[in-house]
Amino acid sequence: MKKEKDINEKRVIYGLKKIPISEKRNKIANLFEEVSNNYDKMNDIMSLGAHRIWKKDLVDIIGKEQMLNDSKNILDLAGGTGDIAFNIKKRFKNNNITIMDLTLGMMKIGKSKASALGYDSDLKWIAGDSAYLPFKDYSFDNITCAFGIRNVAEIEKTIEGCYNVLKPGGKLLILEFSPKVIAPFQRFYEYYLKNIIPALGDKIANNREAYQYLSESIQTFYSSENFCELLKAKGFNLVNLKKYANGAACLFIANRI
Ligand SMILES: C[S@@+](CC[C@H](N)C(=O)[O-])C[C@H]1O[C@@H](n2cnc3c(N)ncnc32)[C@H](O)[C@@H]1O
């Protein structure tokens, strides 16, 4: 029965191989469940703290472009342990922020961080798959997604859904790692992805397999140029790209017509 279903189901990239959509969704949920307790610490170690600067910059950019202090509706997709939502809340208090994520363990950590910060009643947490957004069309002024899009099982459907639930003139801001950096650093970057990240995962989080996947998922993700093209193909009329750390991380700012 399972085999028959697998044969008919569309296959998507998971690390270096292709597997059925539902299998990827399950594997990803289990993986983030397993790493949730060490997730924040590992982010700091693997990026040497740089992910904090990139996330803050994302919030600066929506702040500048959309006047966030004006009470906007923001959706943070694949919001995990809440970094982006807390960054927004800290700087622009009057926004309604919804965080959606597939993994309960990640949101559990996020909710306890929210309590410690005094944001308990200000944030809405929703468990679910980003490809099936439970919101009406034109619900949000901005959607953010940091380091989540390469992990979702159905990337194209997720982008289509984002377009639908954004208001006209709204923005989708996606922060994601890239498989390519500028040429002189490419070999070192590949060595770092293939060897250092799995080794750190093994040593610090006691989970080489999960960090091996995270590294492979970066290696097989879209180039920044191709991802811009995908966003345009899904209807976003203007896509701006900002690169960090010689291109290792990219911020895509996609405008809805
Ligand atoms: C690398 S973490 C990023 C978390 C957070 N945005 C951050 O920047 O720290 C990726 C997150 O994507 C979530 N995720 C993966 N697939 C998803 C899906 N289909 N729908 C919603 N969330 C998903 C995972 O549960 C995980 O919390």
The ligand as an SDF file (V2000), in Angstrom:
LIG
                    3D

 27 29  0  0  0  0  0  0  0  0999 V2000
   16.2630   26.1460   10.0300 C   0  0  0  0  0  0  0  0  0  0  0  0
   14.7570   26.3270   10.9120 S   0  0  0  0  0  0  0  0  0  0  0  0
   14.4820   28.0650   10.8710 C   0  0  0  0  0  0  0  0  0  0  0  0
   13.7510   28.5740   12.0930 C   0  0  0  0  0  0  0  0  0  0  0  0
   13.6900   30.0970   12.2310 C   0  0  0  0  0  0  0  0  0  0  0  0
   12.9740   30.7010   11.1480 N   0  0  0  0  0  0  0  0  0  0  0  0
   15.0670   30.6790   12.3350 C   0  0  0  0  0  0  0  0  0  0  0  0
   15.4790   31.4050   11.4400 O   0  0  0  0  0  0  0  0  0  0  0  0
   15.7530   30.4210   13.3150 O   0  0  0  0  0  0  0  0  0  0  0  0
   13.5960   25.7220    9.7650 C   0  0  0  0  0  0  0  0  0  0  0  0
   12.1930   25.6430   10.2900 C   0  0  0  0  0  0  0  0  0  0  0  0
   11.3230   25.3160    9.2010 O   0  0  0  0  0  0  0  0  0  0  0  0
   10.2610   24.5590    9.7280 C   0  0  0  0  0  0  0  0  0  0  0  0
    9.5790   23.8950    8.6080 N   0  0  0  0  0  0  0  0  0  0  0  0
   10.0700   22.9540    7.7850 C   0  0  0  0  0  0  0  0  0  0  0  0
    9.1450   22.5880    6.8810 N   0  0  0  0  0  0  0  0  0  0  0  0
    8.0530   23.3440    7.1140 C   0  0  0  0  0  0  0  0  0  0  0  0
    6.7760   23.4470    6.5160 C   0  0  0  0  0  0  0  0  0  0  0  0
    6.4570   22.6880    5.4580 N   0  0  0  0  0  0  0  0  0  0  0  0
    5.8890   24.3180    7.0140 N   0  0  0  0  0  0  0  0  0  0  0  0
    6.2000   25.1020    8.0840 C   0  0  0  0  0  0  0  0  0  0  0  0
    7.4100   25.0410    8.7080 N   0  0  0  0  0  0  0  0  0  0  0  0
    8.3290   24.1840    8.2250 C   0  0  0  0  0  0  0  0  0  0  0  0
   10.9590   23.6140   10.6840 C   0  0  0  0  0  0  0  0  0  0  0  0
   10.0650   23.0170   11.5870 O   0  0  0  0  0  0  0  0  0  0  0  0
   11.9540   24.5590   11.3410 C   0  0  0  0  0  0  0  0  0  0  0  0
   11.4420   25.1290   12.5100 O   0  0  0  0  0  0  0  0  0  0  0  0
  1  2  1  0
  2  3  1  0
  2 10  1  0
  3  4  1  0
  4  5  1  0
  5  6  1  0
  5  7  1  0
  7  8  2  0
  7  9  1  0
 10 11  1  0
 11 12  1  0
 11 26  1  0
 12 13  1  0
 13 14  1  0
 13 24  1  0
 14 15  1  0
 14 23  1  0
 15 16  2  0
 16 17  1  0
 17 18  1  0
 17 23  2  0
 18 19  1  0
 18 20  2  0
 20 21  1  0
 21 22  2  0
 22 23  1  0
 24 25  1  0
 24 26  1  0
 26 27  1  0
M  CHG  2   2   1   9  -1
M  END
$$$$
